[in-house]
Amino acid sequence: MPCARLGRARVKGFRRWLARFGRLAPLALAMLVAFQPPLAAANELSMVRQAFAQQVSRHLSFPAAVAVRYAGLLTSALQADGREADAGDWAVLIDRNPRVQAAMLFARPTDDAPWQWVGAAPVSTGKPGTFDHFITPTGVFSHSMDNMDFRAEGTYNENGIRGYGVSGMRIYDFGWVDAQRGWGKGGESQMRLQMHATDPDRLESRLGHPASKGCVRIPAALNRLLDHYGLLDADYLAAVQRGDSLWVLAPGRAPVARPGRYLVIVDSGAHETSASRGGE
């Protein structure tokens, strides 16, 4: 969601959102800055953070206070779902708020440590108003072996678009989930929730705006980074350690020691609304 593409009205709206969402107690920010992770975990965090900055060219910059606020939303979502203890050291947080449309990568060195900001990039989530388009659901979604990932073939559809991106891009599959229909009279039904790259020539430049049928579209560079370091591959790594051979795992990858397994989707717009009503 680079500001140059947004227009003056959208830039002002985004800045107002940052100002509101970034209001945070100074103590929380001081705790995040002062926290020093163990050496091994710190080395991994530094390595991935540097790789993110170098490889994900369309990355977003948020003020430190906003990053802390998102870390709090991530923690709250995992705790509310009873998933914090087995979340591993890495997690991906998506904000589906139409004014944000961002993926944020977080890391932590231990189960009881605060989440550390790694980086953010623009995404596209579900755009309602058209048949078979869902509103991307919020919640905590497990990346498990129950729904095996696969890789893009790079083929074009009838509209000349490579929906999953170029050949070899990994499709992160989170299985069937309940989601709100974005057409007709609304209501809920099931959709297949996936996180994947998109057409590099026609669609990737549009990331930062709702556009998908309900899945989460991410930049190809972020897809490659998650894949190379196995950041959400806790269950896949466990299978490899048991001796399983998984074709979907790319050769030459360098998985982190304690990968995560959760994609967490929030809506900061809904959070702002409830906060304005007294923090319900």
Helices and strands as residue ranges (DSSP letters): G 3-5, H 7-21, H 26-34, H 39-55, H 64-80, G 84-86, E 90-95, E 102-107, E 116-122, E 134-135, E 139-142, E 150-151, E 170-181, E 188-196, G 204-206, E 216-217, H 220-229, H 234-241, E 262-266, H 268-276
